[in-house]
Amino acid sequence: MNASRAPAARKGFVAPASGRHRGVLSQMGAGLKPGAATSRAPAPEGTMARKIFLCCVCGQPEDRCQCDRYCFLCHADYSVRLTEDGQYYCADCREACDYKTQDAV
């Protein structure tokens, strides 16, 4: 392979920051070690950020999801709700597998 054609061989080439390494380049440029604490204040003790469950097919929360809803395990179409893993489960399967819905967390 010709070295002049390789992207890393071009003068001034900088790899795009993406994925889990996105903040590493900016932290390194600021003189911080990757994973070092930033100026963001921690959440008050005893409080947790509310996690929103998203459908694994469309990526929308349950109230905006337009997908066909049926239980991932038994294929029932009654009393199905979205759980943390992004799948829909009926009440019986949720109870048997100990899955929680958004409002039960």
C-alpha positions as CSV (number, residue, x, y, z in Angstrom):
1,M,0.0,0.0,0.0
2,N,1.3,3.4,-0.9
3,A,2.1,5.3,2.3
4,S,1.1,8.7,0.8
5,R,-2.5,7.3,0.3
6,A,-3.1,6.1,3.8
7,P,-5.2,8.5,5.9
8,A,-2.8,8.4,8.8
9,A,0.1,9.4,6.6
10,R,-1.5,12.7,5.5
11,K,-0.1,15.7,7.2
12,G,-2.5,17.2,9.8
13,F,-4.8,14.1,9.8
14,V,-6.8,13.8,13.0
15,A,-9.0,10.7,13.6
16,P,-12.6,11.7,14.4
17,A,-13.6,11.3,18.0
18,S,-16.5,8.9,18.3
19,G,-18.0,6.2,20.5
20,R,-16.5,5.6,24.0
21,H,-13.3,7.5,23.1
22,R,-15.1,10.8,22.3
23,G,-14.1,12.6,25.4
24,V,-10.6,11.2,25.7
25,L,-9.1,13.4,23.0
26,S,-10.5,16.6,24.4
27,Q,-9.4,15.6,27.9
28,M,-5.9,14.8,26.7
29,G,-5.8,18.2,24.9
30,A,-6.8,19.9,28.2
31,G,-4.0,18.2,30.1
32,L,-6.3,15.8,31.9
33,K,-5.9,12.0,32.1
34,P,-8.7,10.0,30.4
35,G,-11.4,9.3,32.9
36,A,-10.3,12.2,35.2
37,A,-12.9,14.1,37.2
38,T,-14.4,17.1,35.5
39,S,-16.0,20.2,36.9
40,R,-19.5,18.7,36.8
41,A,-20.9,18.4,40.3
42,P,-22.1,15.0,41.6
43,A,-25.7,14.3,42.1
44,P,-27.0,14.8,45.6
45,E,-26.8,11.7,47.7
46,G,-29.9,9.5,47.7
47,T,-31.1,10.7,44.3
48,M,-30.8,8.8,41.1
49,A,-31.2,10.0,37.5
50,R,-34.4,8.5,36.1
51,K,-33.5,6.1,33.3
52,I,-35.9,6.1,30.4
53,F,-36.6,2.7,28.9
54,L,-36.3,2.7,25.1
55,C,-37.7,0.2,22.6
56,C,-34.9,-1.8,21.0
57,V,-36.6,-1.7,17.6
58,C,-37.4,2.0,17.1
59,G,-35.4,3.6,20.0
60,Q,-38.5,5.5,21.3
61,P,-39.9,5.5,24.8
62,E,-43.0,3.4,25.4
63,D,-45.4,6.4,25.1
64,R,-44.1,7.3,21.6
65,C,-43.3,3.8,20.3
66,Q,-45.4,2.8,17.2
67,C,-44.1,-0.8,17.0
68,D,-46.4,-3.9,17.2
69,R,-46.5,-4.8,20.9
70,Y,-46.4,-8.4,21.9
71,C,-44.6,-10.4,24.6
72,F,-41.1,-11.2,23.6
73,L,-41.2,-14.6,25.4
74,C,-44.8,-16.0,25.0
75,H,-46.0,-13.7,22.1
76,A,-49.2,-12.7,24.1
77,D,-50.6,-9.3,23.0
78,Y,-52.4,-8.4,26.2
79,S,-51.0,-6.3,29.1
80,V,-47.6,-5.9,27.5
81,R,-45.2,-3.3,28.8
82,L,-41.7,-2.1,27.9
83,T,-38.9,-3.1,30.2
84,E,-35.3,-2.0,30.8
85,D,-33.9,-4.4,28.2
86,G,-35.9,-2.7,25.4
87,Q,-38.3,-5.6,24.9
88,Y,-42.1,-5.9,25.6
89,Y,-43.3,-8.5,28.1
90,C,-46.8,-9.5,29.3
91,A,-47.6,-9.3,33.0
92,D,-47.1,-13.0,33.6
93,C,-43.7,-13.1,32.0
94,R,-42.6,-9.9,33.8
95,E,-43.5,-11.4,37.1
96,A,-41.9,-14.8,36.4
97,C,-38.6,-13.2,35.1
98,D,-38.7,-10.3,37.6
99,Y,-38.6,-7.6,34.9
100,K,-39.6,-4.1,35.9
101,T,-41.5,-1.5,33.9
102,Q,-40.6,2.2,33.7
103,D,-43.1,3.2,36.4
104,A,-42.1,0.3,38.8
105,V,-38.4,1.4,38.9
